[in-house]
Structure formats: structure tokens, C-alpha cells
Amino acid sequence: MARDHARILLSIWDDPDWLALNSVQHDVYWAIASGRDLSYCGVAPLIPARYQHIASDMNPRRFMSAVDVLEARRFVVTDRATAEVLVRSYVRHDGILKLPNVTKAMVTAMKRVHSGLIQDAMTEELVRLYIENPTEKGWHGFADADPEGFAILKAKCSPKGSGKGSANSKATPFPLSPTPSPLVSSEASS
């Protein structure tokens, strides 16, 4: 099922980091976060020309200038080599983990991400989310969609020695295309 809406939390208007952005940066963020190309894991193609239509004065240079600020302030993560952009808090704020079937769609979308940088950022966010709420219903959907990957994710959340997570906290648990990753079992990727 394709996305047909985007969730906007009213608390964003209480966030001083959000309020420090200018209106062009807001427009660009919402254009990415509510775009038809945004996947269930919060990743969209980073193709500036696709966003020229969002305002009469928008152009690729202006769009990328806003993206640079959004990235510097950690609203998005970009990989220009793979032409992908991650709305960093998308999974957290869109309620993806509340519904197991939507979480399964998120896992499927994660398998299509090409960027190792973005996969690392997704890993970091999912580890934080699991630590904060390990009983969320969507984790069952994650485990069903990718049992091996879910076990690795849980292991990354467990303190080992230093109390800061797994011994290999920099390992990317999502598949780098076309190389399979330990978080996505070969059965799940077929």
C-alpha cells in the first residue's frame, strides 16, 4: 500500500531547532517528508529537479542550499553519491512502529537503500527507538519480516562491557546493495 498522507506532530512548533530554520528550509523539509517518493523507512531520492514545483521561486540550487542546512542541523541525512536523503526522525514521528504490517513495509524499504551512510543513520535511530520502547507492537513485524536482522538490532541495544551497546556499534545492520548485510537474512532479501 502506497503512502497517502504525512503526519505532522504539533509539537514541532515547540522545537527551538525547527523554529531556527527559515521558511525555505521548512518548505524543503516538508516537500521531502510528504513527497510521494518517500519510503516507509523515510528515504527519498535526492533529485533537486523533482522539487522545483514546490514554489514558484524554487530551483535546484536553492533546494540544495536548504538541504545543506537541514543536514547540518540533523533533520536529514544525505548521500550525494547514491542520490538519497533520509528524513532522520521519520520512523519515530510517523508512528511506523505502532503497526506490525507497516513496520514490515519499513523493513522492505530499508532493504532498498543503497547508501551505507544512510543505513548507519537508520541503524542509530532504530537502536534509540528500541532502547526507548522495546514493547512497541511494530517490533513484532520487524522480527517477522527479518528475524536475523531483528536479533542483530536487539544485540546492538544490549550493553557489553562499556555499557554503550554492542562491541561493534559501527556495523551497518542493513543491506548495502547488492551485498547482503547481517541484519537482513538472505531468505528475507529474496
C-alpha positions in Angstrom: 0.0 0.0 0.0 1.4 3.4 -1.0 1.6 6.3 1.5 -1.3 8.7 1.1 -0.6 11.2 3.8 2.1 12.6 6.0 1.9 13.0 9.8 2.8 16.4 11.3 3.2 16.5 15.1 2.1 19.8 16.5 5.0 19.7 19.0 7.3 20.6 16.1 6.2 24.3 16.8 7.8 23.9 20.3 11.1 22.8 18.9 13.7 25.6 19.0 15.8 23.8 16.4 12.8 23.8 14.0 11.9 27.4 14.7 15.5 28.5 14.0 15.1 27.3 10.3 13.8 29.8 7.7 10.7 29.4 5.6 12.6 27.9 2.6 14.2 25.3 4.8 10.7 24.5 6.2 9.3 24.2 2.7 12.1 21.9 1.6 11.8 19.7 4.7 8.0 19.3 4.2 8.4 18.7 0.5 10.8 15.8 1.2 8.8 14.4 4.2 5.5 14.5 2.5 6.7 13.6 -1.0 5.2 10.6 -2.9 8.7 9.2 -3.3 9.3 8.9 0.5 9.6 5.3 1.5 8.3 3.7 4.7 11.8 4.0 6.2 12.0 7.7 5.5 14.3 7.7 2.4 13.6 9.5 -0.8 15.6 10.2 -4.0 17.8 13.3 -3.7 17.0 14.7 -7.1 16.7 18.5 -6.7 14.9 19.0 -10.1 11.9 17.0 -8.8 11.3 19.6 -6.1 11.3 22.7 -8.4 7.5 22.6 -8.4 7.1 23.2 -4.6 7.3 27.0 -5.0 7.4 29.4 -7.9 10.9 30.6 -6.8 12.4 27.2 -6.1 15.3 25.9 -8.2 17.8 23.1 -7.7 20.5 25.4 -6.2 18.1 26.9 -3.7 16.7 23.5 -2.8 20.2 22.0 -2.2 21.2 25.1 -0.1 18.2 24.4 2.2 19.1 20.7 2.3 22.6 21.6 3.4 21.2 23.5 6.4 18.7 20.7 7.2 21.6 18.2 7.1 23.9 20.4 9.3 21.1 20.6 11.9 20.4 16.8 11.7 16.9 17.0 10.2 18.0 15.0 7.2 20.9 12.8 6.2 22.0 12.8 2.6 24.3 10.7 0.4 25.0 12.5 -2.8 26.9 9.6 -4.3 23.7 7.5 -4.1 21.3 10.4 -4.5 19.3 9.6 -1.4 18.0 11.6 1.5 16.7 10.3 4.9 14.2 12.2 7.0 16.0 11.2 10.1 13.1 11.1 12.6 10.5 9.9 10.1 10.1 6.4 11.7 9.8 7.9 15.2 7.3 10.6 14.3 5.1 8.9 11.7 4.1 6.0 14.1 5.6 3.3 11.8 6.4 1.1 14.8 2.8 1.2 16.1 1.6 -1.2 13.4 3.4 -4.5 12.7 2.4 -4.6 9.0 3.6 -1.0 8.4 6.8 -2.0 10.2 7.2 -4.9 7.7 6.9 -2.3 4.9 9.6 -0.3 6.6 11.9 -3.3 6.7 11.3 -4.0 3.0 12.1 -0.3 2.2 15.3 -0.5 4.2 16.5 -3.3 2.0 16.3 -0.9 -1.0 18.5 1.8 0.5 21.8 2.0 -1.4 23.7 4.3 0.9 25.8 2.9 3.7 25.8 6.4 5.4 22.0 6.4 5.4 21.9 2.8 6.6 24.1 3.8 9.5 21.8 6.7 10.4 18.8 4.4 10.2 20.6 1.9 12.5 21.3 4.6 15.0 17.7 5.7 15.0 16.3 2.2 15.3 18.6 1.4 18.2 17.5 4.5 20.0 13.8 3.7 19.4 14.2 0.1 20.6 16.0 1.2 23.8 13.3 3.8 24.4 10.4 1.4 23.7 11.2 -2.3 23.3 7.5 -3.2 23.7 6.2 -1.3 20.6 3.9 -3.6 18.5 5.9 -2.9 15.3 8.9 -4.8 16.6 6.9 -8.0 16.1 6.5 -7.0 12.5 10.2 -6.3 12.2 11.0 -9.8 13.7 8.6 -11.5 11.3 10.0 -9.6 8.3 13.6 -10.2 9.2 14.2 -12.4 12.2 18.0 -12.5 11.8 18.2 -8.7 11.4 15.9 -8.1 14.4 18.2 -10.3 16.5 21.2 -8.2 15.5 19.3 -5.0 16.2 18.4 -6.2 19.7 22.1 -7.2 20.3 23.2 -3.7 19.3 20.9 -2.4 22.1 22.4 -4.7 24.8 25.2 -3.2 26.9 28.5 -5.1 26.6 31.4 -4.2 28.8 31.3 -0.4 28.5 27.5 -0.1 28.7 27.4 1.6 25.4 25.8 -1.0 23.2 27.3 -3.8 21.1 31.1 -4.2 20.7 30.7 -3.4 17.0 28.3 -0.4 17.3 29.5 1.0 13.9 28.4 -2.1 11.9 25.7 -1.4 9.5 22.8 -3.8 10.1 21.0 -3.1 6.8 21.9 -4.4 3.3 24.3 -2.4 1.2 23.1 -3.0 -2.3 23.9 -5.5 -3.7 25.9 -7.0 -0.8 23.7 -8.7 1.9 24.0 -7.5 5.4 23.9 -9.5 8.6 20.6 -7.7 9.6 18.8 -8.8 6.5 18.9 -12.5 6.1 19.4 -13.9 2.6 15.9 -15.5 2.8 14.3 -12.2 3.6 16.0 -10.4 0.7 14.8 -12.9 -1.9 
